[in-house]
Amino acid sequence: MKFLYAAGQALLAETMIFLVRCYQYTLSPIVGQQCRFHPTCSHYFIRAVRKYGPISGALRGAWRILRCNPFCRSGFDPP
């Protein structure tokens, strides 16, 4: 049973990473360099999903995207 749970987690993580990669190669060049942080929000999202798993990583990535606005400080922010 644990094997199925781990396989499901891995599949979900790879699906999320695939969707972010699709964004990076299709929409990101059109929108341009908008991120206030280094690494960019999409790279942060991928790193967080790989480091913390799909659920916690996605929540951390979403929080990072919410903080990426003119009213928040910018700079180096690793996952």
C-alpha atoms as one frame of an Amber mdcrd trajectory, in Angstrom:
protein
   0.000   0.000   0.000   2.860   2.380   0.788   4.277   1.693  -2.669   1.072
   2.935  -4.304   1.093   6.064  -2.147   4.724   6.796  -3.043   4.068   6.132
  -6.730   1.066   8.464  -6.641   3.119  11.180  -4.960   5.879  10.823  -7.553
   3.387  10.920 -10.428   1.722  14.031  -9.006   5.093  15.744  -8.515   6.238
  14.976 -12.060   2.906  16.190 -13.461   3.263  19.493 -11.596   6.841  19.891
 -12.802   5.748  19.122 -16.374   3.063  21.834 -16.208   5.542  24.395 -14.880
   8.021  23.447 -17.614   5.253  23.960 -20.202   4.705  27.438 -18.751   8.443
  28.165 -18.845   8.778  27.239 -22.515   5.500  28.709 -23.827   4.151  31.622
 -21.779   7.204  32.840 -19.899   9.050  34.116 -23.018   5.925  36.046 -24.037
   5.312  37.598 -20.603   8.964  38.455 -20.055  11.118  38.674 -16.946   8.612
  39.694 -14.258   9.797  37.827 -11.173  11.287  39.888  -8.349  13.152  36.976
  -6.792  16.119  34.783  -7.569  15.570  31.936  -8.406  12.452  32.792 -10.392
   9.084  31.698  -9.057   8.773  28.851 -11.558  12.242  27.509 -10.713  11.425
  27.895  -7.008   8.210  25.911  -7.515  10.089  23.051  -9.183  12.770  23.000
  -6.477  10.161  23.074  -3.700   8.171  20.196  -5.221  11.337  18.114  -5.566
  12.527  18.944  -2.043   9.278  18.861  -0.030   6.964  16.705  -2.160   3.990
  17.674  -4.282   1.618  18.919  -1.583   3.948  20.928   0.647   6.049  22.013
  -2.335   2.998  23.274  -4.217   1.851  25.228  -1.157   5.298  26.791  -0.789
   5.340  27.596  -4.506   1.884  29.180  -4.329   2.958  31.277  -1.324   6.004
  32.431  -3.257   3.876  33.442  -6.255   1.571  35.409  -3.943   4.589  37.253
  -2.519   5.874  38.168  -5.995   4.371  41.651  -6.193   5.592  45.264  -6.013
   4.657  45.579  -2.315   6.948  42.775  -1.147  10.722  42.906  -0.881  12.682
  41.035  -3.516  16.049  39.291  -3.679  17.549  35.859  -3.126  15.010  33.418
  -1.691  15.928  29.715  -1.976  13.334  27.000  -1.231
